[in-house]
Amino acid sequence: MDNKTKYIFDDPKNVKRVMYFLYASCALLFALDFVIHRHVYHSWENLWGFHAIYGFVGCVVLVVVAKWMRGFLMRPEDYYDDEWKTDEDEKNTSKAGVLNVDD
Amino acid sequence: MWMTELPPFVLFFIGALIAAVTSGRLRGVVMLAIPIVSAVNLWMMPEGIHLQFSFMDYQLSPYKIDKLSLMFAYVFHIAAVIAITYSLHVKDTVQQVAGMLYAGSALGAVFAGDLLTLFVFWELLALTSVFLILARRTPRAYVVGMRYLIIQIFSGVLLLVGVLFYAAEKGTLDFQYIGLEGVYGWLIFFAIGIKCAFPLLHSWLTDAYPEATPTGTVFLSAFTTKVAVYALARAYPGTEMLIYIGAAMACLPIFWAVIENDLRRVLAYSLMNQVGFMVVGIGIGTALAINGAVAHAFNDVIFKGLLFMSMGSVLHMTGRINGSDLGGLYKTMPKTTILCIVGAASISAFPLFSGFVSKSMVMAAALENGYDWIWLMLLFASAGVFHHAGIKIPYFAFFAHDSGLRASDPPTNMLVAMFIAAGLCIGIGVYPAALYSLLPYDTGYNPYDATHVLAQTQLLFFSALAFVWLNLRGLYPPELKSTHLDFDWTYRRFFPLILRRLFATIWKIDGQIRRSFISKLDSGLHYLAQRNAGASSLLSRDHPAGSMVIWVTVLLAIYLLLSFIR
């Protein structure tokens, strides 16, 4: 285990470069919308940057909703472990009431 | 050239038999040769029915070739070659034999010309694949495997009952368009729906696939769900309900995928999401839509296989698969990283990668047929799949924070398998005409027009931008050691709990009834005892001397009487 070797993304500059590349690509793609003549299949696509905005907003909504879902869906890692742990394991962990719905 | 009329599954089953008794290099050579010989042979087989016989007044045709089944058979052969290459290093005979039998069963199912043959292979798929999960040999895998088997066998039972109804009504067992008519239509629909992982019938998939061995999951991801997609495409094309089921299937799993920690479980969710696109295509049912569904199934087998292989490599080399334990692996696993990114780009449908040329057909068909909202949902699902499978998988495994793990790239055979898959992903993306020529219909579709390329690239780049922005703002949900509840909670926790409470109540009431009965009985006996406890009464212990004398006299009198009788 040689942790001293420097790898490409250990240098924050390189991370920055990737990000700038992404920003520039996004700007370019958005600009292309005005240049390239598109034949649209759907009236919503007439909106400039429809796909760009939809992609961005869609992903933000996705993540925000998923994060909110964690509030009621998340359980400890060992939540289902009693399905296969033997009684002896059970005693060792000395965890009472593992079978409750809401623990 | 030598040809065999034997159905491909026979070759695979013979291969499994040989794999069971050989080992080492010889086994590897035989196992690789079987799918290659079988594929070459299949390439030269003409369409039509190649095997037919009568069984109890019904015509069975276990080997029927047409364009639809050929397409799936080709990709199953490719998947078999890739998965076998990937698992060449595995010494566990159980896994090797199970893998061969499983691939053979899938081929048997797609060439089944009648429903009874389909049922047989339907159950064989379940029986053979479960060993790929059990082979992990942990108590947890055992429980999961049994649960998987029960659900899969249940799907088979539904299918069988449906088939019996069908045979009774139609007088034939031919596997053709069925549609949602009568009891049989619904029964078969649900049977396929379980294997296809429709929403709410899906949790066996996300439960079981991540628990299989690193190599086993690669087999699993290729066959079961795609056989179900094939069966849907044959029996239920143009069923409108499938459009809505498919759209839900494409959208719902991505929410779970975003918060799930086990990266192979994330891929299982994205498998559902991709199958959703296929189901929508089948539901629309036009030539373009069916083509799209079939082409997407073909591509999905390869790129999903590639992603499962890359995560399998990570698990194989580091022993970990949770996003919270991984990170920074690009440093010492550069080849795996690049191969994973190719798979990620393919599933995200970047132009020049395979997903792009097939997914777009389904989306175009949705718009053409006026399903605007479905199209919007699919567009959201496309952005979402890039978000969780395209970015999250490579990012948390290979980049993100440095976990300190310094595992090297996996053994050569695993890398070769991934190279083959990655080559196919790019090859199909760059030259889609080869794939299109195999499709059931000729639609003259061209994915590479400026509008479409630009729209898709915008969608993806701005999704990436959203990921970066959320990450920089600290809004992105971190990978946490956790379990996230899904529908399987209902039968793993809720129903058992309800039943436990129900039985507890029943036992309580039962106990009360018994107790009160016993106490009634008790007091009744007590009363009787009291009544008869007086001196010389029935239950008394002590008797006065007078009554003793009387009884002795009675006894003597009886003796006297008896002596007279003699």
Chai-1 contact restraints between the chains, C-beta under 6 A:
chainA,res_idxA,chainB,res_idxB,connection_type,confidence,min_distance_angstrom,max_distance_angstrom,comment,restraint_id
A,M1,B,R406,contact,1.0,0.0,6.0,A-B,restraint_1
A,Y7,B,K331,contact,1.0,0.0,6.0,A-B,restraint_2
A,S25,B,F461,contact,1.0,0.0,6.0,A-B,restraint_3
A,C26,B,F461,contact,1.0,0.0,6.0,A-B,restraint_4
A,C26,B,L465,contact,1.0,0.0,6.0,A-B,restraint_5
A,L29,B,T457,contact,1.0,0.0,6.0,A-B,restraint_6
A,L29,B,Q458,contact,1.0,0.0,6.0,A-B,restraint_7
A,L29,B,F461,contact,1.0,0.0,6.0,A-B,restraint_8
A,L32,B,L454,contact,1.0,0.0,6.0,A-B,restraint_9
A,I36,B,A450,contact,1.0,0.0,6.0,A-B,restraint_10
A,I36,B,L454,contact,1.0,0.0,6.0,A-B,restraint_11
A,R38,B,T451,contact,1.0,0.0,6.0,A-B,restraint_12
A,H39,B,T451,contact,1.0,0.0,6.0,A-B,restraint_13
A,Y41,B,L367,contact,1.0,0.0,6.0,A-B,restraint_14
A,H42,B,L367,contact,1.0,0.0,6.0,A-B,restraint_15
A,H51,B,A455,contact,1.0,0.0,6.0,A-B,restraint_16
A,H51,B,Q458,contact,1.0,0.0,6.0,A-B,restraint_17
A,H51,B,L459,contact,1.0,0.0,6.0,A-B,restraint_18
A,A52,B,Q458,contact,1.0,0.0,6.0,A-B,restraint_19
A,A52,B,F462,contact,1.0,0.0,6.0,A-B,restraint_20
A,G55,B,A383,contact,1.0,0.0,6.0,A-B,restraint_21
A,G55,B,L459,contact,1.0,0.0,6.0,A-B,restraint_22
A,G55,B,F462,contact,1.0,0.0,6.0,A-B,restraint_23
A,G55,B,S463,contact,1.0,0.0,6.0,A-B,restraint_24
A,F56,B,F462,contact,1.0,0.0,6.0,A-B,restraint_25
A,F56,B,A466,contact,1.0,0.0,6.0,A-B,restraint_26
A,G58,B,F380,contact,1.0,0.0,6.0,A-B,restraint_27
A,G58,B,A383,contact,1.0,0.0,6.0,A-B,restraint_28
A,C59,B,A383,contact,1.0,0.0,6.0,A-B,restraint_29
A,C59,B,H387,contact,1.0,0.0,6.0,A-B,restraint_30
A,C59,B,S463,contact,1.0,0.0,6.0,A-B,restraint_31
A,C59,B,A466,contact,1.0,0.0,6.0,A-B,restraint_32
A,V60,B,A466,contact,1.0,0.0,6.0,A-B,restraint_33
A,L62,B,G384,contact,1.0,0.0,6.0,A-B,restraint_34
A,V63,B,L470,contact,1.0,0.0,6.0,A-B,restraint_35
A,A66,B,F255,contact,1.0,0.0,6.0,A-B,restraint_36
A,A66,B,V258,contact,1.0,0.0,6.0,A-B,restraint_37
A,A66,B,I259,contact,1.0,0.0,6.0,A-B,restraint_38
A,K67,B,P477,contact,1.0,0.0,6.0,A-B,restraint_39
A,M69,B,F255,contact,1.0,0.0,6.0,A-B,restraint_40
A,R70,B,I259,contact,1.0,0.0,6.0,A-B,restraint_41
A,L73,B,H484,contact,1.0,0.0,6.0,A-B,restraint_42
A,L73,B,L485,contact,1.0,0.0,6.0,A-B,restraint_43
A,M74,B,S482,contact,1.0,0.0,6.0,A-B,restraint_44
A,M74,B,H484,contact,1.0,0.0,6.0,A-B,restraint_45
A,R75,B,T483,contact,1.0,0.0,6.0,A-B,restraint_46
A,E77,B,K481,contact,1.0,0.0,6.0,A-B,restraint_47
A,E77,B,S482,contact,1.0,0.0,6.0,A-B,restraint_48
A,E77,B,T483,contact,1.0,0.0,6.0,A-B,restraint_49
A,Y79,B,T483,contact,1.0,0.0,6.0,A-B,restraint_50
A,E83,B,V143,contact,1.0,0.0,6.0,A-B,restraint_51
A,W84,B,P139,contact,1.0,0.0,6.0,A-B,restraint_52
A,W84,B,R140,contact,1.0,0.0,6.0,A-B,restraint_53
A,W84,B,V143,contact,1.0,0.0,6.0,A-B,restraint_54
A,V101,B,L497,contact,1.0,0.0,6.0,A-B,restraint_55
